Amino acid sequence: MSSEKSRAKLELEDRLVLDDGAEGEEVEFEGATLAISCDSDGRGVRSEGGVNMVASADEDRREAKDRRPSDADQTVFGGSGGTTKPTTPVTSAKDFFATRDGALENAVRAAQPIILKKIDGELIGSWLLTEIDHWDTEKERLVLLSDHSLILIKYDFITLVILDFRRLSLKDFDRVVIGNFTYPQASVVPRLDKLVTFVKGFVWSKFQKKEQRQQQQQQPEVDASTSNTLSVGTGRQRHTMGIRAMWNGGKPVQMTDSWNPWSRSIPWVTFTSHPLASRSSPADEVGNYDVDNFTRKFLRALNLENESKAEEEEKCRFEERPIVIDNYLGLASFFHNVNSLGFFKARGKVSF
């Protein structure tokens, strides 16, 4: 025991001597390493093998700043502050006859005889969109885009026949406007929209709670990815975006045409997304109803058409600004759109 005490005393004295000898000498500070250790949740990295791996927040921020979205992630409507998803009335996707298995594919197949390769070229794509006419009425239209033409088809998804179609040449378009839909300041339509939005939103909330209770009783676990419910509660407020393609060279529309709801001489077409674009479905399927998807390929086809024109020919211009819908009172169009009369749907015991 005494030998152990003496050995410890000698070691203590040696340390004191070393400490005294170090006094007065400048000790150079070589630096220190701060190691942040945490779980692998993205905030830090554990040190392994004696090497300190430090997670730097500044580096993460610099990397995030340097990253840019790819072309596939960018949207045509990215700079206008709106959404391409339609603000639909309260409804269910199952009410649309276009959701039946193979309905859209059969419609495109039935429209093949309309496409003339000598005039239209090859088919680029097909979409089911909402056309907004000059009287602000929304209509379900099958849109076919080819190398040289834009074909609009009124297809009856109930009887499975083509009722009408229009062929528009891409070389005739002189201006394309992309942006939010808006009404004139004196229009009463937005006020009516707000009223209907409030009423339908209240009724829908009651209906949705009842439907959820029934689903829980019949099937306790419901897969959200297979839901057929559309986005609800916003009525027809024009917060959606769309595209208008014109071929009138900026000339005013004649009074006889603007006051005729059935006129076929209006020198423009206006599109927005189909109500089915807002449902929970795979991205490929929703793209068939999305105006953004259509606009990408439409603008690309117009650019190719511009390149083929001679220098003296007027080329199509592209603008990004609000699209004004000249509807001031429009009670008829308001009733038409709120009840989705321009779409082929099941309406209780009656379908049209």
C-alpha positions as MATLAB code, in Angstrom:
seq = 'MSSEKSRAKLELEDRLVLDDGAEGEEVEFEGATLAISCDSDGRGVRSEGGVNMVASADEDRREAKDRRPSDADQTVFGGSGGTTKPTTPVTSAKDFFATRDGALENAVRAAQPIILKKIDGELIGSWLLTEIDHWDTEKERLVLLSDHSLILIKYDFITLVILDFRRLSLKDFDRVVIGNFTYPQASVVPRLDKLVTFVKGFVWSKFQKKEQRQQQQQQPEVDASTSNTLSVGTGRQRHTMGIRAMWNGGKPVQMTDSWNPWSRSIPWVTFTSHPLASRSSPADEVGNYDVDNFTRKFLRALNLENESKAEEEEKCRFEERPIVIDNYLGLASFFHNVNSLGFFKARGKVSF';
ca = [
       0.000    0.000    0.000;
       2.806    2.429    0.920;
       4.615    1.683   -2.366;
       1.479    2.520   -4.341;
       1.072    5.832   -2.457;
       4.699    6.787   -3.134;
       4.346    5.940   -6.844;
       1.233    8.123   -7.146;
       3.021   10.948   -5.313;
       5.972   10.789   -7.750;
       3.605   10.933  -10.797;
       1.845   13.946   -9.316;
       5.160   15.739   -8.766;
       6.233   15.017  -12.346;
       3.004   16.569  -13.682;
       3.501   19.659  -11.544;
       7.049   20.050  -12.887;
       5.821   19.815  -16.445;
       3.099   22.366  -15.776;
       5.635   24.762  -14.177;
       7.946   24.396  -17.142;
       5.149   25.284  -19.515;
       4.447   28.576  -17.759;
       5.560   31.621  -19.710;
       5.648   29.758  -22.985;
       3.199   30.723  -25.720;
       1.136   27.795  -26.761;
      -0.059   27.926  -30.338;
      -3.737   27.172  -30.792;
      -4.007   24.863  -33.752;
      -7.797   24.788  -33.865;
     -10.586   22.503  -32.807;
     -13.154   20.375  -34.550;
     -16.803   20.557  -33.636;
     -18.562   17.283  -34.295;
     -22.340   17.276  -34.464;
     -23.820   13.906  -33.716;
     -27.476   13.086  -34.160;
     -29.828   10.622  -35.749;
     -29.915   10.340  -39.509;
     -32.726   12.827  -39.951;
     -30.877   15.223  -42.224;
     -29.665   17.632  -39.500;
     -26.298   16.043  -38.823;
     -24.081   12.971  -39.242;
     -22.631   10.684  -36.599;
     -18.844   10.488  -36.389;
     -17.494    7.147  -37.509;
     -14.023    5.653  -37.340;
     -12.613    8.543  -35.340;
     -13.374   11.005  -38.172;
     -15.718   13.866  -37.397;
     -18.278   14.369  -40.204;
     -19.788   17.804  -39.758;
     -23.107   18.734  -41.371;
     -22.945   22.319  -42.547;
     -26.240   24.192  -42.786;
     -24.616   26.867  -44.968;
     -23.526   24.292  -47.506;
     -27.034   22.821  -47.584;
     -28.496   26.249  -48.253;
     -25.966   26.933  -51.009;
     -26.738   23.583  -52.647;
     -30.478   24.239  -52.464;
     -29.949   27.655  -54.022;
     -27.906   26.214  -56.862;
     -30.499   23.575  -57.650;
     -32.957   24.601  -60.352;
     -36.141   22.781  -61.387;
     -35.899   20.767  -64.527;
     -37.891   21.647  -67.634;
     -40.319   18.862  -66.840;
     -41.081   20.412  -63.457;
     -41.671   23.910  -64.779;
     -45.184   24.975  -65.693;
     -46.333   27.188  -68.521;
     -48.454   29.139  -66.049;
     -45.745   29.476  -63.393;
     -45.452   33.268  -63.482;
     -49.101   34.270  -63.266;
     -49.866   33.260  -59.717;
     -52.841   31.071  -60.488;
     -53.700   27.417  -60.801;
     -54.618   25.318  -63.803;
     -56.855   23.105  -61.690;
     -60.508   24.025  -62.199;
     -62.670   25.373  -59.415;
     -65.552   22.995  -60.017;
     -69.049   22.906  -58.580;
     -69.850   20.278  -55.966;
     -69.900   16.985  -57.798;
     -68.313   13.566  -58.036;
     -66.040   12.270  -60.759;
     -68.296    9.236  -61.147;
     -71.030   11.519  -62.499;
     -69.017   12.205  -65.658;
     -69.506    9.650  -68.415;
     -65.956   10.396  -69.579;
     -64.650    8.437  -66.569;
     -66.023    5.143  -67.814;
     -63.366    2.594  -68.668;
     -61.888    3.373  -72.076;
     -64.312    6.243  -72.757;
     -61.645    8.784  -73.712;
     -59.676    6.263  -75.768;
     -62.832    5.266  -77.643;
     -63.629    8.920  -78.339;
     -60.180    9.495  -79.852;
     -60.533    6.312  -81.879;
     -63.921    7.459  -83.198;
     -62.358   10.783  -84.242;
     -59.609    9.197  -86.347;
     -61.549    9.533  -89.648;
     -61.686   13.305  -89.085;
     -57.892   13.607  -89.140;
     -56.689   14.107  -92.703;
     -52.964   13.525  -92.973;
     -52.591   15.666  -96.101;
     -54.086   18.645  -94.251;
     -53.492   17.980  -90.566;
     -50.329   15.895  -90.525;
     -49.630   13.467  -87.704;
     -51.587   13.491  -84.453;
     -49.576   14.995  -81.574;
     -51.957   14.523  -78.658;
     -55.550   14.469  -77.422;
     -57.178   16.097  -74.394;
     -60.601   16.495  -72.854;
     -60.806   20.173  -71.890;
     -63.341   22.859  -71.044;
     -64.041   25.396  -73.764;
     -65.343   28.805  -72.660;
     -67.251   30.546  -75.441;
     -67.890   34.268  -75.927;
     -71.036   34.044  -73.763;
     -69.039   32.539  -70.872;
     -70.658   29.113  -71.145;
     -68.451   26.109  -70.377;
     -68.534   23.160  -72.724;
     -66.857   19.761  -72.681;
     -64.666   19.377  -75.749;
     -62.362   16.704  -77.086;
     -59.303   18.551  -78.415;
     -56.982   16.965  -80.982;
     -53.661   18.600  -81.807;
     -51.835   17.642  -84.981;
     -48.829   19.014  -86.840;
     -50.851   21.669  -88.662;
     -54.337   21.729  -87.141;
     -56.326   22.064  -83.954;
     -59.541   20.050  -84.029;
     -62.361   20.651  -81.524;
     -64.907   17.851  -81.209;
     -68.214   17.723  -79.399;
     -68.411   14.076  -78.445;
     -71.425   12.498  -76.782;
     -70.037   10.185  -74.089;
     -73.514    8.736  -73.548;
     -74.426    7.645  -77.075;
     -70.740    7.455  -78.113;
     -71.103    9.530  -81.278;
     -69.515   12.708  -82.633;
     -72.054   15.525  -82.689;
     -69.948   18.313  -84.182;
     -66.363   19.338  -84.882;
     -64.269   22.316  -86.006;
     -60.883   22.341  -87.724;
     -58.574   25.319  -87.071;
     -55.317   25.727  -88.963;
     -52.281   26.521  -86.816;
     -50.909   28.929  -89.415;
     -53.989   31.165  -88.966;
     -53.324   31.899  -85.287;
     -51.712   35.317  -84.821;
     -51.812   35.698  -81.024;
     -51.981   33.424  -77.990;
     -52.759   34.751  -74.505;
     -51.997   32.767  -71.353;
     -53.122   33.878  -67.898;
     -55.834   34.186  -65.267;
     -59.469   34.513  -66.184;
     -61.021   37.754  -65.005;
     -64.292   39.645  -65.334;
     -64.818   43.384  -65.909;
     -65.107   45.455  -62.730;
     -68.788   46.168  -63.373;
     -69.666   42.475  -63.714;
     -71.981   40.932  -61.117;
     -70.874   37.384  -61.907;
     -68.110   37.271  -59.242;
     -70.637   38.348  -56.587;
     -73.011   35.584  -57.648;
     -70.097   33.153  -57.529;
     -69.324   34.060  -53.927;
     -72.942   33.531  -52.908;
     -73.136   30.126  -54.587;
     -69.739   29.214  -53.148;
     -70.928   29.852  -49.610;
     -74.178   27.925  -50.035;
     -72.619   24.956  -51.812;
     -69.677   24.854  -49.441;
     -72.030   24.607  -46.464;
     -74.202   21.943  -48.103;
     -71.142   19.981  -49.265;
     -69.599   19.886  -45.806;
     -72.761   18.256  -44.462;
     -72.920   15.833  -47.371;
     -69.232   14.929  -47.078;
     -69.504   14.126  -43.372;
     -72.490   11.879  -44.055;
     -70.676   10.125  -46.911;
     -67.572    9.560  -44.770;
     -69.662    7.955  -42.025;
     -71.270    5.623  -44.561;
     -67.884    4.658  -46.013;
     -66.493    3.934  -42.559;
     -69.420    1.667  -41.803;
     -69.153   -0.206  -45.113;
     -65.368   -0.179  -45.464;
     -63.280    0.884  -42.439;
     -60.120    1.571  -44.450;
     -60.542    3.633  -47.614;
     -57.575    4.146  -49.928;
     -57.255    7.876  -50.595;
     -55.456    7.275  -53.903;
     -58.614    5.757  -55.402;
     -60.883    8.597  -54.386;
     -63.221    9.877  -57.096;
     -64.109   13.057  -55.264;
     -63.306   16.344  -56.970;
     -62.017   19.467  -55.281;
     -65.004   21.227  -53.862;
     -66.217   24.423  -52.287;
     -65.008   27.167  -54.600;
     -67.950   27.398  -56.981;
     -67.050   29.167  -60.230;
     -64.765   31.929  -59.047;
     -62.372   32.645  -61.894;
     -59.142   31.934  -60.049;
     -58.216   29.301  -62.613;
     -56.002   29.888  -65.593;
     -56.282   29.064  -69.243;
     -55.318   29.887  -72.782;
     -56.950   31.893  -75.575;
     -55.811   31.493  -79.194;
     -56.908   34.220  -81.653;
     -56.766   34.749  -85.392;
     -58.558   38.095  -85.890;
     -55.477   40.321  -86.059;
     -56.795   42.511  -83.258;
     -59.957   43.533  -85.132;
     -63.166   44.022  -83.085;
     -65.883   41.394  -83.284;
     -69.049   42.375  -85.097;
     -72.073   43.111  -82.917;
     -74.170   40.490  -84.686;
     -71.638   37.829  -83.704;
     -70.957   38.935  -80.127;
     -74.684   39.008  -79.307;
     -75.344   35.637  -80.918;
     -74.642   32.807  -78.434;
     -74.554   30.257  -81.293;
     -72.229   32.223  -83.557;
     -69.414   30.221  -85.136;
     -67.627   33.322  -86.420;
     -65.940   34.306  -83.144;
     -62.226   34.573  -84.042;
     -60.811   32.910  -80.950;
     -61.028   29.803  -78.779;
     -60.579   29.705  -75.008;
     -59.693   26.656  -72.941;
     -59.252   25.756  -69.307;
     -58.837   22.445  -67.521;
     -61.649   19.910  -67.386;
     -63.224   19.399  -63.921;
     -61.728   15.898  -63.865;
     -58.247   17.430  -63.675;
     -58.812   18.126  -59.969;
     -59.495   14.557  -58.883;
     -57.014   12.255  -57.143;
     -55.679   10.115  -59.980;
     -52.314    9.148  -61.504;
     -50.476   12.056  -63.107;
     -50.642   10.516  -66.592;
     -54.422   10.238  -66.418;
     -54.950   13.742  -65.025;
     -52.737   15.137  -67.812;
     -55.447   14.240  -70.314;
     -57.679   16.869  -68.675;
     -55.058   19.497  -67.781;
     -54.813   22.675  -69.879;
     -51.188   23.124  -68.826;
     -50.252   19.829  -70.449;
     -52.101   20.851  -73.610;
     -50.544   24.332  -73.708;
     -46.995   22.980  -73.660;
     -47.489   20.958  -76.819;
     -49.705   23.570  -78.452;
     -47.056   26.298  -78.094;
     -44.383   23.926  -79.362;
     -46.467   23.184  -82.473;
     -47.056   26.920  -83.048;
     -43.325   27.615  -82.776;
     -42.632   25.009  -85.429;
     -45.329   26.588  -87.602;
     -43.689   30.011  -87.124;
     -40.350   28.639  -88.267;
     -41.917   27.296  -91.454;
     -43.431   30.684  -92.388;
     -41.721   33.057  -94.773;
     -40.117   36.232  -93.421;
     -42.852   38.486  -94.799;
     -45.621   36.395  -93.184;
     -46.946   37.435  -89.785;
     -45.916   35.063  -87.039;
     -47.925   34.109  -83.984;
     -47.171   36.155  -80.851;
     -47.363   34.838  -77.286;
     -48.527   36.988  -74.375;
     -48.951   36.376  -70.660;
     -51.696   38.551  -69.174;
     -55.234   38.250  -67.748;
     -57.902   36.871  -70.065;
     -60.979   39.080  -69.797;
     -64.381   37.405  -70.110;
     -66.921   40.016  -71.209;
     -69.801   38.849  -69.058;
     -71.507   41.567  -67.024;
     -74.830   40.029  -65.990;
     -74.955   36.673  -67.762;
     -77.604   34.944  -65.660;
     -78.155   32.367  -68.402;
     -74.473   31.415  -68.579;
     -74.223   31.451  -64.792;
     -77.100   28.969  -64.473;
     -75.607   26.899  -67.295;
     -72.155   26.672  -65.686;
     -73.219   26.151  -62.085;
     -75.232   23.104  -63.147;
     -72.512   21.863  -65.543;
     -74.956   21.693  -68.429;
     -72.103   21.708  -70.923;
     -70.824   18.319  -69.702;
     -72.177   14.825  -70.252;
     -73.094   13.728  -66.749;
     -75.481   11.585  -64.781;
     -78.043   13.893  -63.191;
     -80.138   11.723  -60.930;
     -82.565    9.729  -63.021;
     -81.737   11.796  -66.119;
     -78.434   11.850  -68.009;
     -77.447   14.468  -70.583;
];
